[in-house]
Amino acid sequence: MKLRLIIFILFLWFISSLPGIAQVEPENALRLDNGNIVITFDNRWSDLQKQKVEALFDVDSLLFKKAFEHLPEVTVNGITWKVRVVDANRVEVFKSTSEEGEDLFHLDDIVFLEDDWISFGKQETTRVSDASGVNVLTRFDVFNYRKGVARFYLPDRLQARHVYLSGTFNDWSTMRTPMLRNDSGWVATLDLKPGKYLYKYIIDGRWSSDPYNKLREDDQNGDFNSVIYCYNYRFFLKGFPDARQVYLGGSFNGWNDHKYKMLRVSGGWAINLYLREGTHAYKFIVDGQWILDPNAPVNRPDGRGNVNSFVSLGDTLWFHLGDHLQAKRVALAGSFNDWNGGELYMEKTADGWQLPYILGPGNFEYKFIVDGQWMPDSANPLTTGSGNFTNSFVTVKPNFAFRLKHHPDALSVLVTGSFNGWNPQGFRMMKQESQWVFPIYFSPGKYTYKFIVDGEWILDPDNDLWEENEYGTGNSVLWVEP
């Protein structure tokens, strides 16, 4: 009896070790095969593994269930998949990548091989505004982002002993994010928020940019960092089935009419991209003709003879101007709308004027325009500039605050530095009890600064970090970590 049990256990081990019987790992469930997108489902997966596949490849759980009904094809969310049984545990569903209306991947990983703005014959840096971003990949499967999970895939390199992923998401660590080898390459999965990230691969100790990613930036060391965007917004234009080409242009990409190419999908045209928090103006370009978004929540004149559609992401900031109840028209203008005084008209209230406006994290200058007269916000003590060139200053989601103590009797305290071109009019700090304060938003990096107290330039007495300057008077140094 014992001998039979041993033989049975050995038999089970042998069967499970066969290539056709081994359980498919969720990370390896998707592949390209002769122009088809192929997804392998394994009925031995746990619920957690099933959820991982759904997140990585954005497939509906209903597709997994229908696939095991062993029908020749199934349709889920308007997409028809052919079904192929591999063995008792595995089923493959597949469809052609060339079919119109392909929307399985929500366009996150589309390859823009025909766009004029990219030169693949030269190793050039492709620049994309930080206000938005679209990935430029020569293989759609090398990066995938779903529901906060980013999957990096480096094909081949199977002879390598170790591969690590390093970038702005892990402070360029050389050891923190090891990649796992599978039968076709290396894979790493990270939890990331929407945004822009720089990265490289470290292959057996040698740094390498992503050979399948055409979006890159100079790394200041004679090479390039690869750039990837984790998407958070989808533009959709309904209809226009006879259009040949549709593009998206807006304030977030310099109103470029040939940069963000939209893809034909079921019911219209769409493009996914990263869009920074804030308020953005945009239009669609259909076969060369600029049109408004008929389904936009807001369409409004820009004060320059045009009407634009608008989209907003983030928290609402309320601008308020007290009094001036006799004014006929009050507008808001600032660095956030290119100082356009004919676009953002405020609403009259019982005690003044107000306007809700969505801004992303950052620093902004602004003024009110009362019947054609420009004026700063008298209720806001934070300003920059002087005289007629004084602007009010507001920071959305500040991540640092300059503080100066020991000068409670000063009449005027400013902070200036590398972040504002060492403007001698600086940012005017506000007094809070016995100290002076100025909240601000900083991107990660190094900054140098000084305070100007009643006209006298001084180092920060509470900051031991400083470096010499060309005048021999030194500058205080601030490092902002990611």
N, C-alpha and C positions, 0 to 999 in steps of 0.2 A: 504493500500500500504506500509506504514511504517513497519507494522508487518511482511509482506512478506520479506521485505528487511532485517530485523533483523534475521528472520529465515534463509534466504539464507546465510548471513554472518556467522551465527553460524554453518551452515552446512559445509561451506568451511573451517572454523576453525577445525571442527571435522575431516573432511577428511584429512586435512594436518597434523593432529596430529597422524594419524595412522602410525604404524611402517613401513608398506609396502609402504607408500606414501611419507614419509619424504625424503627430498633431501639428497643425499649421499654427505658427505664432501670429498674433494679430498684426504685428508690424509688417509681416511678409504676405499679408492676405491679398494685396493688390499688385498687379504687374501689367505690362504692355506686351501683347503677343500678336504679331502680324497685323498691326493696325487695330487691334481690339483692346478695350479695357476689360481686364479679367479680375474678378474678385472671388476668392476661394472662401467658402464657409465651412466650418468644422463643428459638428454637433457635440463635440466633447468640450467645447469652450464653456467656461464659467460665465455667469451673468456679467461679471466685471470685464472679462475679455470681450464679450459681445459689445458692451458699452464702449470699450476702447476702439473697436473697429468702427462703430457708428460715429465716434468723435473724430477719428483719424481720416476717414474717407467719406464722411457726411452721407451715410446710407441709412435708410429707414429700417427700423427693426422689423417692419412687416416684410421687407425683402428677404430677410433671413428665414422667416417662417414659411413664406411661399416657396422659397428655393427647395425646401425639403419635401414639398408635395410632389416633386419629380415630374412636373409638367414640362412640355418642351419649351415653353416660354412663359414669363410672368410680366405683368405691368404694375408698376408702383409709382405713384406721383407723376403719371403721364409718361414715364420712361419704360420702354419694353426691353426686357433682358432675355436672352436665350439661356437655357439651362443645360448643363452637362454634368452627369453623375460621374464622380471620380472613383469612389469606393463606398463602402457601407457608412463611412463617417464624413465624407467630404463631397461637397457639391460646388461646382463653379458656375457663376453667372457672368455673361459677357455681352458686350455690344460694341459696335464700331465707333471709333473716335471721330469719324468723318461725318456722322449723321448730323444734320441741321437740328438746332434746338438743343444741342448737348449742354446740359446744365448740371450734370452730376456734381462737378466740383465747384459750382457757384463761381466759375471763372477765376478763381484765385491763382491758378497756375498756368494761365494761357501763355503761349509762346508768341511774341510779336516779332516774327521774322521778316515781315514785309514793310515795317514802318521806316520812313525815311530818316527819322531822327536818331536811329541807331546805326552805327557803322560797325558791322561785325568783322570786317576785314582788317581793322586796326584795333590795337589794344588801347582804346580811348576810355576815358572816364565818362560814364553816362550820369549826368547830374539830374536829380529830381528834387523839386522844392520840398522842404521839410513839411510844408502844409499838407502835402498829400504824397502818395507814392503807389506805383504799380510795379510788380515784379516782372523781370525780363529773364526768363529761363528758357534754355534750349531743350530741356527735358522737363515735362510737367511734374514728374514723380520725385524730383530731388528736394522739393519742399512742399509741405502741406500744413495748413493751419485750420483747425476746427475747434470751436467751443473752448478757446483758451489753450489748446494743446498744439504745439509746433513740432513737426516731425522733419528732421534733417536727414537726407539720404545721400551718401556718397557711393556711387556705383563702382564696382570693380575694386582694385587695390587689394585683392584677396591675399597677396603675398605679404602684405604688411603685418607686423606683429601687434602694433598698437596704433589706434587712431583716436585723437581727442578733438572735441569741438570747443573752440575758444572765441569769445566775443564780448560785446558790451553787456550782454545778458548775464555773464558770470564774471565780470570784472577782468576779462582777458586771462582767466585762470588757465594754466597749462595742464592741470590734472583733475579739475573738478567735474568735468563732463566727458567721461569716456564713451566712445561709441561702441555698439555691439555689432559683431560680425554676423552676417547671415549668408545665405548661399549665393548672393549676388553683389554684396557690398557691405556698407557700414551704416548703422542707423542710430540716431539719438533723438529722444523725445523730451521736450521741455514744456513747462507751464509758463506761458508768456502773455503779457497784456498786449493789446493792439498798439502798434507803433513801428518805428524804424530801428533796425539793429544792424550792427557791423559784426562780421565774423570771419574766421579762417579755420581751416583744418590743420591739425598737427599730426603728420604721418611719419611714424617712427622718428620723432624729434624734429622733423622738417616742416616749416610753416608753408601752407599752400592756400591760395584763394580758391574759391569754388569754380572749377572749370566749366560748369554748366550754368553759371549765373553771369550774365552780361552787365549787371548793375554793380558798379564798383566805385570806390573812392581811394585817393592816394593815401597811403598809410604813413607818409613822411619818412619812410625808410627805403625808398627806392622800389617799392612794390605797391600792391593794392589790397584793400580790404573788400570783401564781398558785402553787398548791401541787400537786406531782405526786409520786406514789409509784412507785418501781420495785419490783415485787413479787418475793418470794422464797419464798412458802409458799402451799400450796393445801390447804384443808380440804375433806374429802369425807365425806358421810354416805350410806352405801349403803342402797338400798331406799326405802321410804315413797312408793310411786308415787301413792297417793291423797291425799297431803298437799296442802293448798292453799298454805301458805306455810311456809318454813323460814328461821330466822335463826340467827346465830352470836353468842353472848355469852360474855365471859370477862374475866379480870383485865386484859387489854390494851385493852378498850374500856369499862371501868367497869361491866361486867355489864349493858350495855344490851340489852334484849330486842327492840329494834326498829330497830337501827342498821345491822347488817351483814346484808343480805338475800342469801340464797343462791339460786342459779339451778338450775332443773331441768336435769339433764344425763343422758346415757345411764347408766342403772344407779343413779341417785340424785340427790343435790343437792351442789353445790360452790360455793366462792367462793375466788378468789385475792386475796391482799393482801400488803402489806408487814408483816412481823412482826419486831420487834427481837430481837436475840439475847438469850437468857435462858430462864427456865422460866415457862410461862404456864398458868394454869388456864382451863378452858372447858367449855361445854355447848352443845348444840343446842336450839333452841326450835321444836318441830314443832306448828304450829297452836295456839300458846300454851302447850304443855306442855314443860317443861325435861327433857331426857334426856341421859344420858351418851353418849359416843361408843363404840359397841360395838367399834370397831377401834382404840381408843386404846392406845398402848403402856403407859400408866400411868393407873389410876383409883385415887384414894385419898381417905380422909376428910379434911375440912378442920378437924376438931376443934370444929366448931360445929354438928354435926348434919347436915352435908351431905357428899356425895361428888362430887368433880369429876374430869373427865378432865384430863390434863396433856400438854403438848407442850414440847420443849426444843430450842433451837438454840444452838450455840456450843460452847465448850470446857468440860470438866468441872473443877470446883474441888473439892478434897478438904478437908473440914472434919474436924479431928481433935482429940479431947480425951483427954489422957493420964490414966492412973490411973482413980480412981473405979470400980474394978471391983466394988465392993459395991453400987453403985447398981442399982435395979430398972429405971429408965427414964431415958433421956437424950434430950432433944430440942434441935433447933436452931431459933432464931427470929431474924428480923432485918428490916431495912427492905425486903428483897427479897420478903418474904411477909407484909407488913403486921403484923409482930411476932406472928404467930399461933403460939402455943406448943403447939398440939395437932395440928400437921400433919406436921412433919418429924422423925420419930423416927430416932435414930441406931442403928447396928448395933454390937454389942459385939465387940471383938477381943481378942487376947491381951494387949495393953498399954493398952487404953482403949476409946474409942468413935470411930466414924467415919461419915461420910455424904458420898457424892458428890452434887454439885449443880451445875447449869449456870447460869452467870450471864453476861450480856453485858457489854460495856465500861461501866465506871461505878464509883461509890464506894458502899460499902455498910457499914452498921453491923450488928452481930450480937451475940448472947449464947448461951450454953448454958443449958439448964434441967435440972438434975440433981435428980431426985425432987422437983420443984416449986420448987427453989431456983435463981434466976437468977444467973448469974455470967459475967464476961467471960472471954475466952480468955487464960489466963495465959502461953501460949507466943507470943502476938502482942504485940510492944511498941507497936504503933500503936493508939491509943485516942482517944476523944473524950469530953467530959464529966468529971465528978468524983464521988467518993464512990459512993453507991449507984446513981448515974446514969451510971456509966462504961460505955461500950460499946466493944467491939473494932471495929476499922476495917480493911476490906480493899478494895483497888482492883484491878479486873480490867482488864488491858491499859492501864496508866497511860501517859499521853503527856507528863507533866511531873513534875519532882521539885523541891520546895523544898529549898534547901541553905543552911545558915548556917555560916560558918566563924568563926574568931577567938574562939569561946567554948567551948574544950574543957573548962573546969572548971565549967560551968553545971550545976545540979542538975536543972532543968526548962526545956525549950524547947517552946513552942507556936507554931503558925502559925494565924492567923485572918484573915478578910477578908469581902469581899462575897459569896463563894461559900458561906459558912455563917452569914450574918446577923451577922457580927462577934461571934460567940459568944466571951465572955471565957475560956471553958474550952477553946476552940479544938480543934485537932488536935495530939495529943502526938507530937512528932518523936522519931525514934530516933537514937542516937549511932552513927556509923560512923567508927572511928578518931578523927580530930580535928575532924570536922564533924557537924552535925545534919541529918538527911534525912527528908523526908516525900513519898513518891510519891503521885500523884493523877491522876485522869482529868478533863480539862476539855473541854467543848464549845467551839467557836470563839467568841471574843469578848474583851471587856475585863474584867479583874479587878483589884481593889485589895486590898492585904493589908499585914499587919505581923507581926513576930515578937514573942513575949512571952518574955523571958529572965529566969527567976527573978522573975517578976512585973512586970518593966519592959518597956514597949512600945517597940519600936525599928523604924526603917526597915531595909530590906534593904541592908546596906552594899555589896553587890556589884551592885546594880541602880541605874543612873543615872536610870531613869524614875520619877518621882514626881509627885504633885499635892497641892495644899493641901486640907486638910479643915476642918471647922467648928471644930476645936479649935486650929487653927494649928500642928499638929504634923506634918502631911503623911502621905500614904499611898504606899507603893510601888505601882507600876502594872505589870501583866503583860498582854500581848496574846498570845492564842493564835490562831494562823492556822488556817484550814480545812485 
